[in-house]
Amino acid sequence: MTFSDEVAFEEVSVGNYQNLIREGWETFSGRPSGGYLMALIADAMIRHSGDKFPYSINTNFLTPGVVGNVRAECEIIRSGSQVATIVGKLGGEKPMLQASGVFGDFRYVDTDHLDCSPPEMPEPELCSKVLGDAPFLQKFDRRAHPDDAGGPNRKTPPGSLRGWFRLLGEESITPLGIIFATDAFPPTFRPFTQGAGWAPTIELNVHQVARASTEWLKILFNSRFVTKGLIQEDAEIWDANDRLIAHSRQICLRRDEK
């Protein structure tokens, strides 16, 4: 079963969809990954748009996800000649998240200006596997640049991480997989938050500008702001052909260890 199959909703009436939050997508917190939950609501919104391309989706997380039946409600707020604006809600017994997004017909054009460049990466087999025992780590492969790996051998400043990402068993990654990838690596803000415990995501915004055509993705994560109990992490996602695919911003809530 592909990732797109796992998050695929069934329409039960106009604007109403049903699915399952499946076991196996839990993170170290024991709760389903926020990127996985966002991909779920994104699938329902894409279906409601008539299978348009998700140029931008902004998600606010309300309560932790729970394995089991889940419902999505979607509504088109505005539909224009080029894009449509859609809002969506995901929940079971409690509301889990709400999202808004912009969808349209995908048209690839050469980018006029990019004030960024793809991260320089050795081949995946030369990079360090980022391991752990959370169930969702069985679903994908993630590898860190040797210079960015944690511990005494780290050669780059704290707050950033370059890595490779792929979903196991898939030759290329769909827009839904791109959304999941933005939340699939360890947080880069840990060096700035000594004493902080779990940092739940309260908002995740993903902008997609192209379709990935390669199995592996290059991702650059960067944290620059930790203020007033809020933690920010940005990501740039490039395919293996050095084409910018997406960029994202995640806001987390700092919770100090007791």
ChimeraX attribute file (.defattr): number of C-alpha atoms within 10 A of each C-alpha:
attribute: neighborCount
match mode: 1-to-1
recipient: residues
	/A:1	7
	/A:2	14
	/A:3	20
	/A:4	16
	/A:5	9
	/A:6	15
	/A:7	23
	/A:8	21
	/A:9	23
	/A:10	15
	/A:11	17
	/A:12	10
	/A:13	9
	/A:14	10
	/A:15	17
	/A:16	18
	/A:17	23
	/A:18	19
	/A:19	18
	/A:20	17
	/A:21	20
	/A:22	16
	/A:23	13
	/A:24	17
	/A:25	21
	/A:26	20
	/A:27	17
	/A:28	14
	/A:29	11
	/A:30	15
	/A:31	16
	/A:32	22
	/A:33	22
	/A:34	27
	/A:35	21
	/A:36	27
	/A:37	24
	/A:38	27
	/A:39	25
	/A:40	26
	/A:41	31
	/A:42	28
	/A:43	23
	/A:44	28
	/A:45	33
	/A:46	20
	/A:47	18
	/A:48	22
	/A:49	23
	/A:50	11
	/A:51	14
	/A:52	17
	/A:53	20
	/A:54	25
	/A:55	19
	/A:56	19
	/A:57	25
	/A:58	20
	/A:59	26
	/A:60	18
	/A:61	20
	/A:62	16
	/A:63	13
	/A:64	18
	/A:65	24
	/A:66	21
	/A:67	15
	/A:68	11
	/A:69	13
	/A:70	22
	/A:71	23
	/A:72	26
	/A:73	21
	/A:74	24
	/A:75	17
	/A:76	17
	/A:77	11
	/A:78	11
	/A:79	14
	/A:80	8
	/A:81	7
	/A:82	10
	/A:83	19
	/A:84	18
	/A:85	19
	/A:86	21
	/A:87	21
	/A:88	22
	/A:89	21
	/A:90	26
	/A:91	22
	/A:92	17
	/A:93	9
	/A:94	13
	/A:95	17
	/A:96	18
	/A:97	23
	/A:98	21
	/A:99	22
	/A:100	22
	/A:101	24
	/A:102	24
	/A:103	22
	/A:104	21
	/A:105	15
	/A:106	15
	/A:107	10
	/A:108	9
	/A:109	8
	/A:110	7
	/A:111	10
	/A:112	5
	/A:113	6
	/A:114	7
	/A:115	4
	/A:116	8
	/A:117	11
	/A:118	18
	/A:119	17
	/A:120	12
	/A:121	18
	/A:122	13
	/A:123	11
	/A:124	19
	/A:125	9
	/A:126	12
	/A:127	19
	/A:128	17
	/A:129	17
	/A:130	17
	/A:131	11
	/A:132	11
	/A:133	9
	/A:134	15
	/A:135	15
	/A:136	19
	/A:137	19
	/A:138	14
	/A:139	14
	/A:140	15
	/A:141	17
	/A:142	23
	/A:143	23
	/A:144	25
	/A:145	22
	/A:146	19
	/A:147	16
	/A:148	20
	/A:149	20
	/A:150	14
	/A:151	7
	/A:152	6
	/A:153	10
	/A:154	13
	/A:155	12
	/A:156	13
	/A:157	10
	/A:158	16
	/A:159	18
	/A:160	18
	/A:161	24
	/A:162	23
	/A:163	27
	/A:164	28
	/A:165	24
	/A:166	22
	/A:167	22
	/A:168	13
	/A:169	12
	/A:170	16
	/A:171	12
	/A:172	16
	/A:173	24
	/A:174	14
	/A:175	22
	/A:176	22
	/A:177	21
	/A:178	25
	/A:179	28
	/A:180	20
	/A:181	23
	/A:182	28
	/A:183	21
	/A:184	19
	/A:185	19
	/A:186	10
	/A:187	19
	/A:188	18
	/A:189	22
	/A:190	16
	/A:191	12
	/A:192	15
	/A:193	15
	/A:194	10
	/A:195	12
	/A:196	15
	/A:197	13
	/A:198	13
	/A:199	20
	/A:200	17
	/A:201	23
	/A:202	18
	/A:203	20
	/A:204	25
	/A:205	21
	/A:206	25
	/A:207	20
	/A:208	20
	/A:209	21
	/A:210	21
	/A:211	20
	/A:212	24
	/A:213	16
	/A:214	15
	/A:215	16
	/A:216	22
	/A:217	27
	/A:218	27
	/A:219	29
	/A:220	20
	/A:221	23
	/A:222	20
	/A:223	22
	/A:224	14
	/A:225	15
	/A:226	17
	/A:227	9
	/A:228	8
	/A:229	13
	/A:230	15
	/A:231	24
	/A:232	21
	/A:233	23
	/A:234	21
	/A:235	22
	/A:236	23
	/A:237	27
	/A:238	24
	/A:239	24
	/A:240	18
	/A:241	13
	/A:242	14
	/A:243	19
	/A:244	24
	/A:245	21
	/A:246	24
	/A:247	22
	/A:248	21
	/A:249	20
	/A:250	20
	/A:251	20
	/A:252	20
	/A:253	18
	/A:254	20
	/A:255	15
	/A:256	13
	/A:257	9
	/A:258	6
